[in-house]
Amino acid sequence: MSERDLTNPEYYLNRELSELAFQERVLCEGMDERNPPLERLRFLAFFTKNTDEFFMKRVGGLKQQIEADVTETTPDGRTPKQQWREVLDTARPLFRQQSAYWQNTLKPTLADEGIEICDLDDLSADKRETVRTYFEESILPTLTPLSFDPAHPFPFISNLSLSLAVLSSDEADDPTFTRIKIPSNQPRLIAIPDRTDRYILIEELIEANLDLLLPDLDIRDVSKFKVTRNAEVRRNEEVAEDLIDMVEEVLEQRRFATVVRLEVDADMPAESLSTLKAQLDVHDREVFYREGPIDFEDFFELTELDRPDLKRSSWTPRAHPRFRSVTSDTQDGPMAIFDEIREGDVLVHHPYHSFEGTVQQFLNAAANDPNVLAVKAAIYRTASDSKVIQSLIDAAKNGKQVAVMVELKARFDEKNNLEWVRQLEEEGIHVAYGTVNLKTHSKTALVVRQEDDGVRLYSHVGTGNYHSETAKGYSDLGLLTANQDIGHDLTKVFNFFTGPTLDDRFRKLLIAPVTLRERFTEMIRREADYADAGRRARIVVKVNGLEDPSMVEELYRASRAGVEIDLIVRDICRLRPGIERLSENITVHSIVGRFLEHARIFYFENGGKPEWYIGSADWMTRNLDYRVEAVTPVQGTQLRRQLRFILESSMADNRRRWVMQSDGSYEQISPGDDPVRDIQEILMTATKAALDRGNGSGLMVDTDLIEGDLLIADASETDADAGREKSDDSTHDETITQARSDGGEKPVFDAYSEYWYRPNSEIYDWAVRTTDGERRYFKTREGARNRLQSEYV
């Protein structure tokens, strides 16, 4: 096989365009008629929220590079300026689709169902008078018209603010430009009196009553606009005297940062547009013309209406079966949860399992158990009314040693985290703010407990933040364990937050930036070695993003060696699947559903001795090299069975799954005539079934629903002779006898006995050696027989 230049730009997709491709999939859910109307509206609102952040972060970063004359190309061969142009050109039609679908389809559909966004002309005379009175009494006093003329400088336009641009004149004067900011502390959707599901947008109400705000003026035009500013504002941490001061300065600078996008009414007149472009220093390419509402994010409010007929059936996170009888409110409650974890590791899966009933309960118990000596936690993001923080404060008040790592540089949560730092420090808790040139992204907590046999460590290692609200909408995993090796590893990580250096010797955990990249690389290469040796080799990875060029190269090499690779990547993916003799063994899936897929799962078959991991790290350069991340092995058979079910269900999904083509485009999988398999619906059903069953694992795994061949326990490495020896057990003899009596299976199993054996596995009872030298594993004799027939008969 000839060696290829794996650095060739044609083998890599662009990061920014890949992110936009994900936003397009979100938008498609907003236009998918299979979703009920309010669910579609929710996705349209998410599309606005996501693309706002995309422009602030990613487009803002590109514009910074352009202004700094950076010409270095990305792995896909594009300069910052080329990316900037392509991103703007790619995003433009997406916004047009969003507006057109709202105006032509979804808005009329909701109106037919009694949820109406009205124009003022749609209202009767008395209702118009009523809302005019409301405007005069409640909105008018909050407005501040800011004119731009020789006597008044151009007003500051804040990030993401919605505004009116008013052109007016007094007698024969030239038009005056006046900016009116739509107040963010007023509801965007003004309810029409007597009709609770009829609304008028506040900007429309202000425009209709400008005669009260700007009397005695000739209003020539009123247009709406919205400004997006760069959020990619940084200071050099090495010269910052104080990290808190630095973050506060970043927040202040972000307010006045460069404009990266200007959204305007499609019919905005040239005078208003030229004023905005000149004063905001906006390029023609950065202007986006919008039909209808400019900002959809406030429409989230409508999705909360009590209209179950227009929504999906609601989901309430369930208790984990292992914790159902454990509460922290009773006298023996705190001890009970630690007893349960000591009995065996617990895998929790949000939002299927309740955050409050699992992780929060763990922290509550730690705060109140008299035997707990210390509590440590790493906070990246948390809720504004965080019970997690309160548990840590309670622990300190109860005499525990408490140490908290709060990442001040968590983008868009800097202000919230600053407030938590100050509150924790006021309670006398030791707080670490972060580390120079690294973000702490690990989701970990450690409890040190005195027990009869000595000090024991209890750990939580998760894929998601300690955030009770996002835990209701993000799909995340967490491992609660009393494994002492993991506890000792976490001790080293927490010592790094307050100490001078990060140890690079760990017993179980994979830690970035010291061991994570190296170990993942070793495991990928190991699979390639197995494939080169003619043995079965398999990798399945579920992450949010795959951006790191080196990891892509390793996957390409493994694919060329014959490793079967499935990548479940929510959004950014640089890798191109399906390229002949390069990535033809790689499939890239993406799931877009009601919950944001956020869990990271890693499976390496390892020659029949599988390794399973979960953790906080995506395969992005930033996660592997510039963040503190923690990934833990999952070793319990029941827990691995749950992870296997999640992965297999994801790859079998025919409702929410998209599959990437080699050009970077995605095709949505359709069920056709088959039953619909929706991964998130499957997991909700499995979670309810597990709770109904009683004490046990968190998912009732439906082995008949999902057939797959991922290993959860070691498979036999014996040769065919050993396999035949295993076939002599009594159960197998009985099966053979039955088969011989009907005359159907004897020829296949006897004639090809050297190609099958009974593996040493708790899941698979049969293994078949294929003609290409690989192994395939089956739960039933029928499955093995069918494979033998297809391979050799």
N, C-alpha and C positions, 0 to 999 in steps of 0.2 A: 504494500500500500504506500503510494507516494506521499511524502510529507507535505503538508500545506502550510502556508504562512498564516498562522492563526491570528496574526495582528491585522490582517487585511480588513480595511474598514467595511467592505461589503458584507462581512459576516456579523456586523453589529448594528443593532437598531439604536436610534437616537433616544436618549433618556426622556427629553421633554416631549417629543412626539409620542412616545410610548405612554407617558402620563396622560396626554390628551386622548389617546385611544381608550384609556380606562374611563375618562370622563364621558366619552362618547357612549360607552356601554351603560354608564349610569343614566345618561339622557335617553337611551333606548328603552330602559325600564320605565322611564317617565312617559314614553309614548306607546308602551306595549298594552294593547287593548285587553290582554288577559288579566292585567292588574285592575282592581277596582279604582274608581275615579280618584278618591282621596289618596290612595297609594301612589298613583301616577303623579299627583300634585306634589307629594312628598319627595319623589325623585327629581322633579323639576326644581324644587327648592334646594335639594342637595347639590344639584348641578351648579346652581348659582354659588352656593357656599364653597364648594370645592374649587371652582374656577377662580373665584375671588382669591383664595389662598394660593392657587397656582400662579396667578399673575403677580401677587405680592412677593412670593418667594422665588419662583423659578424665572419668570420673565424679568423680575427686578434684578436677579443675579446676572442674567445675560446682559441687561442694559449697563450694569456696573462694569462688566468686562469690556463692553464696547467702548464706554467712555474712558477706560484705562488703556485703550488700544491693544487689548489682548487679541492675538491672532492664532494662538495655539489651538490645534484641532482636537476634537473629542475622538474616542475610539472609532466612531462611525464616520470620521473625516470631515466634520463640519466646524467652521469657525463660529465664535459667538454671534457674529452678525448674520451668518447664514441661518443659524438656529433661530435667532430672533425673528427673521423674516418668515421662515417656514412655520414657526409656531403661530404667529399672528394670522397668516393665511389659512392655517388649518383650523384655528379656533373660530374664525369669522362665520363660516357656514353652520357651525354648531349652535351659535347664538341665534342665528336666523331660524334654525329648526325649532329651537325652544320657543321662540316668540310665535312662530307660525302655528305650532301645535296648540299652544295656549289659546291664541285668538280664534282659530278656526275649529278646534275640536274640543279641548277640555273645558274651556270657559262655557261654551254652550251646553255641554253635557252636564256640568255642575248646575247651571241655571235651570235645566230641565228637572233636576232633582231638588230644587228649592234653595240652592246655595249660589247666590248671585253677586257678582262684582258689578255694581251699577255705574253707569254714567249719570251725570246729574239730569240729563234730559229724560232718563228713564223714570224719574220720580214725578209724582203728582205735585201740584203747586203747593199744597200745604206741607208736604214732606220736604220740598226744597226750602221752604221758609223755616221749617224746624231745624234742618241741618245748618242753615245760614245762621240761625240764632246760636246753635251749638258752636259754630266756628267763631262767632263774635265773642262769646263768653269764655270759651275754653282754649281755643287755638290762637286766636289773634294776639293775645297778650304775650305769647311765648315767641313770636316771630320777630326777627330783626332784619329788615331789608338793608343790604349793604351795596351802595352804588359805587360805580367806578367812573370817575371823571377827574378833571384837573384838580379838584379839591379833595378827592378821596382816592387813596391807593387801592389797587386790586385786592379784594379780600382773600384771606387764607381759606383754602378749601380742604377740609379734613378728609382723611382716608375713608373710603367707602361711604361717604355721606351722599345722600340724595338731595339734589337742589333744583330750584327753578331758576332759569335764566330769563329775565324779563327785559324786553326792549320797550322803552317808553319815551315820550317826548312831551315837552311843554311848549305849546304854540309852534314856532318854526324852528326850534332848536334841533340839532342833530340827535339821533337816538341815544339814550342813556342806557347803559348796561347795569342791571341790578341783580344781585344774587340773593336768593332767599333760601336759606337752609331748611330742609324739612326736619322738624324737631324729632330727635331720636327718642325723646322721653314721652312722646305721645303715641297712641296706637296708630299703626299704619292703616289698619282696616277699621273704619268708622261704621259701627252698626247703625242701620236705618231704624228709627224707632218703630216699634210694634212688629217688626219682622226680624227676628233674631238671626236669621241666616241670609240677610241681605246687607251688603256693605258698599261703602264708597271709599276709594283710596284717598288718603289725606292730601296727597299732592293735587288730586283733582278738585277736592273741596277748597284748597287754598287758591288754586288758579281761578275757580269760579267766583271767588269773593275778593279778588284783588282790589276792587274798588273801595273796600273798607280799609285795606292796608296801604294802598297808594292812591289816595283820592285826588281828583282833579288832574289826573295824568291821562294822556292818550296811550293806552297799552297797545303796542303794535304786534307784539308776539310774546308768547310764553312757551318755553321749552324746558324739558327736564334733562338733567345730566347727572352723571355719577363719576367720581374720580377714584382711581385705584393707585395707591402709592407703593413704592418699593419697601418691603419689610426686611430686606437683606442688608441691615445696617449693623456694623460690627466695630469693636475696638480691639486693639491688640491686647490680649490678656496678659502678656508677659510684662507690659509696661503699666498695666492698670494697678493703681495703688490699693484699690479695694474693689472686690468683685461686686458687692452690692452697688457701689457708686457707678461702676461700669454699666451694670444692667439698667440702672435708672437712667443713665445717659443715653443708652441705646433706645430705650422707650421714648425718650424725648426727641431724639434724632429721627425716629421712625415717623413721628407726626409730620415732620417737614421734609420727608424724603422725596426723591424724584417721582414724578408721575409716570406710570408705566401703561396706563390705559385710560381712555376717556370714552364713556358710553353716553350717547346723546339720542334724543328723539330723532327718528328718521327724517322728519321735516324741519329740523332746526334751521333757521335762516343763516345765510352766510355771515351776517354781521355778528351774531352771537358766537357762531363757531370759530370765526377768525379771532375774536377776542379771547376765547378760552384757549385756543391753540397757542396764541402768542404769549399769553400771560402764564400759562402752565408749561410752556416749552414742550408741546406735544407734537410728534410727527404725524403726518397724514395716516401712516399705517396703524397708528395707535388709536385711531378714532373708530369706534364701533357704533353703527347706526342701528337703533332698536325700534321695532314696532311694538306698541303696547307697553306693558310695565317694564321698566328697566331692571328692577331688582325683585326677584322671586323669593328671597329668603324669608321674608315676613309671612309668606303664605303657609309656613309651617303651622301658624296659628289655626288655620282652617282644618288641618289634619287632626287637630285635637277635638273637633266637634263631635258631639255624641250622635254619630251617624254610622252605626255598625254595618248598615246595609251598603255603605259606600267604602268600606275598608276591608282589609284582611281580618280574619278572626284574631282577637288579641292573644297575646302570650304573656303569662305571668311566670317569672323564674321560679323553679321548684326547689324544694329542699333536696339536699343530697341524701340518699338513703342511709349512708353511714352516719350522718349527723342529725337525722330526723328526731331522734330521741334525746339529743344533747342540747342543752340550753345553758347559757351563761347567767341566767337569772336565778337559778337554784343554788343552794349552798355547795352542792357537789358538782355543779355544772362545769366550772373551769377545769377541774381535774378530769372530768369525763372526756372532754375533747382531746386532751393529750393522751389519755388512755386509748382512745379510738385510733389516733394517728400512730401510736406505738404498736398497735396491733397489726398495722400494715399501711403502706402509703395510700393516700387518697388523691385521686385525680378529679379536679373540679373543672367544669366547662360552662363558662358564662356565655350568653345569658340563659342558657338552659338550666343551670343551677344558680340559685340566688347568691349574689355577692355577700349580702348581709348575713345569710345563713351559713356561709362557709368561711371566706377570708376574714370578713369583719368579725365574725364570731371567734375566730382564732385569735385575733388581736384583742378583742374584748376579754377573752379568757386570760390572755397573757397579762393584761392590765390588772386583773382582779385576783388572780391566783396567788396566794401568799407564798407559794413555793417558787415562783418565777423570780429570778435574780436580775435579769436584764432583757431588754427588748431593743432591737435595732431594725430600722426600715429604710429603704431607699425610695424616695418619692420623686417621680418625674412629673406626673400630673395628678391632681386630685380634685374632688368636687369643691365648690365654693363653700358649702356647709359640711365639710368633711367630717364624718364620724371616725375615719381613720386617724385624723389628727387628734380628735378628742380622746380616742383610746390611748394614744401615746402620751397625751397630757395626763390622763387618769393614771397611767402606769407610773409616771414620774411622781405624782402626788401620793401614790401608794408605796413609794420608796424603792421602786425599781431603778436600775441604771438604764437610762434611755439615751440612745444616740440615733440621730436622724440625718440622712443625706437628702437634702432638697436641691434639686437641679434648677438653679436660677435661670439657666439658658434654655429651658424648654420653650420653644417658640410659641408665641401667643399666650403662654401661661406665665410669663415672667412676672407680671404684676401680681397675679394671684399667689404665686409662690413666694414673692417678697413678703406679702402680708402674712403667710404662714410661718416664714422664718422668724419674723418679729414676734409673733404670738408664741411660738415654741420657746424662743429665747427668754421671753418674759416669764415663762414657767420654769426657767432654770434648766432647760433641756439643751444638751450639747448638739449643735447643728453644724453640719458641714455643708458648704454651699456648692461645691463642685471642685473640679480639678483643672489646672491650667491646660488648655488645648484639648481637653477631653470633655465630652458630655457623659453624664451618668444616665444610661438608658435602661439599666437592669431593673427588673421588677422583683425585688427580693425582700424578705423579712426573716429575722432570726430571733428565736426565743431561747434563753438560757434558763434551765429549770433544775432546781435541786431535787433529787429523788433518792429513794432509799439506797439504791446501788451507786449513787454518785451523781455528778452533774450530767444532764442530758441536753442535747441541742435539738430543737425543732425548727424546721425551715419551711419557708414558702418560696418557690421559684415559679414565676409566672411569665406569661406572654403579654399581659395587659397591665394597664396602670391601676393603682389603688384608687379607683374613681368609681363611686357607686352608681353614678348616672350613666357613664359610657358603658359600664358593665351590663346595662340593660339593652344596649344596642350594638355592642361590639362582641364578636365571637372570639373568646379567649380561653386559654387553658392555664391551669395552675397545679403544681404538685405540692402537696403537704406531706412532709416526711420527717421521720425521726432518724433517718440514716445519718450516722455520726460523721462519715466521710464528707457528705454534702455540708453538714453543719460546720465542720472544720474549714472547708473551702470558703464558705460564706464568711466565717470569722476573718479570714485573710482579706477578703474583699472589703469588708467594713473597716478593717484596720487601715487599708489603703486610703479610704476616704478622709481619715484624720491623720494619717501618717505620711512618711516621705516617699514611699515606694510601693509598687505593686509586685507581689511575689509572682513568679512564673511557674510555681510547682503546685499542682492541684491534684487531688485524689480522684475526683469524679467530675467536677464541673469543667465546662469549656468556657474560658473567660477571655473576652476581648479587652484590650488589644494584644494580649500576650500569648494565648494558646489557641484561640478560636479558629483563626484562619489556617494555622498550621494543621490542626487536627481535622478540619473539614477537608482540606486538600489531601491529607493522607488517606482519608476514608474514600474519597472519590478515586484516587489512584489505586487503592486496594481493589475496588470493584473492577477497574480496568484490567488489573493483573489477573483477576479471576476469569474475566471474559477472554483475555488472551490465552489463558490455559484451557479454554474450552468449557469452563464451568459456568453455571448460571450466575448472572450478576444483575443486580437491580438496585436502583436509587429512586426514592420518591421523596420529594421535598415540597413542603407547603410554606410559602413565605408571602410577605406583602410586596417585596420588590427584589428583583435580580438585576443588579446594575454593575457589579464589580467585574471588570474585564478579565481579571485573572481567573475568577471562578467560572466565567463563561468559557474561557480557554480549556480549563480542566474538564468541564462537562463535554465540550466538543471532543477532546481526546478520548474520554470514556465512551462516548457514543461511537466513535470510530472503532474502538476496540470491541464493540458489541454489547455494551451495557445498555439494558433497557431502562430508560429514564422518563419519569413523569414529573413534571414541574407544575404545581398548582400555585400560580403567581397572581395575586390580586390585581396589581397595577403595573408598575414599571418592569419591563423585561427587555434587556438588551439582546438576548440570545435569539437567533433565528432558527426555528425548528424545521425539520423536513428537507434540509439541503442534502442532496445525494452525496453519499460517501463522506459526510461530515456530521450531520445532525439528524439523519433519517431515523435514528432510534430514540429521538427525544420528542415528547408531546408536551405542549404548554397549554394548561387549562387556566381559566379564570372564572371565579364564581362571583356573581353580583346578585344579592338577595336582600331581604328585609333587614338582616343584620350585616354589619360591616365585617367581612372576614379579616381577622386580625391575628389569629393563632399561627405560630410557627412550629412545624412538625418536621422531623428529619428521620428518614428510614434508609439504612444501608444494610443490604442482605448479608454481606460478610461471609460468603461461602457457606451459608446455611446456619450461621451463628449471628442472627440479626441484632443490630443495634438501633435503638430508638431514642430520640431526643426531643425535648421541647425547650423553648426559651424565648428571649426577647429580641434576638438578632435576626435581621434580614440579611440577605447576601448583597449588601450594598457596601461600597468602599468605606463610607462613613461609619457603618456599624462594625465592620471588621477591624478598622484601623484607628478610628478617632472617637470611639465611644466605649464606655465600660458596659459590657453586656455579659449576661450569664445564661448559659444553656446547660440543662441538666439531663442526664440519662434517665430513661424510664425503664425500670427493670421488672416490675411485677407483671405476671402473665395476664391477669385480669385487666390491668391498666393498658398494657400493650394491645390487648384485644379491643379496647375502646378506641385507641388511636388508629388501629387498623380499620375499624369500622368507619371512622371519620374519613380516612383517606380513600378507602374503597367506595364509600357512598359519594364522595366528592367526584371521583372519576367516573362514576356511573350516572351522575346527575344528567337529566335530559330536559331540565326546565331552566335552571339558573346558570348553566355552564356554557362558557364560550371557549373555543379552541383556536389558538393562533395559527395563522398560515405563515409560510416562510417569508412573505413580504411584509409581515408585521400586522396585517389586518386580522380581524377575528370573525369567526362564524359561530352563531349561536346554535347549540344543539337542540334539536326538536324531537319530541317523543314520537311523532308520527302516529302509528297505530298501537304503539306500546303504552303501557301504563306510565303515568307521569311520575318521575322520581325527582323530587325536590329535596336536596341535601338538608336544608334547614327544617323543612317539614318532617323529614325522616328522623332527624335528631330530636325534635320536639316530641314526637311520638315515642321514641326510644327512652327519652328521659321520663316521661309520664309512666311508661310501662315499668321502668326500674323502680320508681317510687311506689307504684301499686304492688309490686312484688314484695317489697319490704327491704330489710337490711341487705346490702350488697353493693355491687358496683354502680356507678352513676348512670350507666346506659344499659338498657336491655338490648343486647346485640342480636339483630335479626339475621341469622346466618343464611336463611333461605332468600332473603331480599337481596343481599349483596354477595356475589360470589367473587372471590379474589384469591390471590396466591401469595400475599405478603406473609412472611413468617413472624410469629410472635415468640416462638421458642426455637431452640436449636433443632435443625433437621439432621438426620443421620448422614454421616459422611462415609458410611460403609459402601463397599462395592456391591455388585450384583449378587455375588455369592452370599454375602452377609444378608442381603435383602431376602434371598430365598430362605435362609435360616430363620429369619423373623417371621416368614409366612407360615411357619409350622405351628404357631400358637393355636389354641383350641378354637378361638373365635374365627380365625381365618379358615381353619380346616372345615368348620361348619359351613362357612360361606361357599367354600370350594365344592363341598358335597352337594349343596343345594344347586349350585350352578351346573354341576355335571348332570344332575338329574333332569334338567330341562334341555341339556345339550347345546345351550346357546353360548356360554362364555368359555367353556373349557378350551376350545382351540386357540382363542386369542391369548389367554393368560399362560397356557402351557407352551404354545409355540414361541412366544416372545418373552419367556420368563426372565431372560437376562436384561430386559429393558424396563423392569418394574421392581419395586421393593416397598417395604413398609417403613416409612421414616420414623425417627424418634421425635415425634412432635405431638403437642397437646391439641393441635387443631386439625392437622392433616393426617389421614390414615393411609394415603397412597401416594406414591411418587413414580413418575414415568420419565425415563431418559429419552429425550427426543433425538431425531436424526441429526440435528445440528450440534449435539453434544451437551445441550442444556438439560435442566430438570424442570418438570412441572409437577406441582403438588395439588392433590385433590382430597376432598373430604369424603367422597363416596366412591364405592367400587365402580359404579356406573360411569362416573366421570373419568376414572382411570381407564376403563375398558374403551370408552369412546375415543380417548386420546391415542391409545395403542392402535385402534383400528385406523384412525386418520393418519397415523405416522407410518404404519408398517403393513397394513392389510391391502 
